[in-house]
């Protein structure tokens, strides 16, 4: 059968069991780092794709100009994104 405790007993037990600064946060740190990397590289890829499409489909636009613009933006963005803080 289920153990019937009052909600306040359970909350008091959790508060007593937690000691500030004792939890390991490696998994949370790794998840945050993965999310930030995906966000910045994904944003760069979307920006390069948009530049490519704009340069290709603008009036008097051309496919090769779009490719060159997209590649230049990707290279410049990669240089700037990689030159961040190193740990």
C-alpha positions, 0 to 999 in steps of 0.5 A: 500500500501507499505510504500516506504522509502529509505534504509538509512532512515530505517538503521538510525532509527534502529541505533538510536533505539538501545542503547548498553547494553539494550537488554535482552539476556536470550534466547540467553544465554539459547540457547548457554548453551543448544548447549554446553551441547548437544555438550559435552555430544554428544561427550562423547557418540560418543567417548564411542560408538567408544571405544566400537566398536573398542574393540569389533571388533579388532582382538581378541576383545570381546563384554564384553571388549567393553562394559566395556571400553565404560561404564568406559569411560562414567563414567569417562567422566560424572565425568569430565564433571560434575565437571566443573564451577558451577554458 
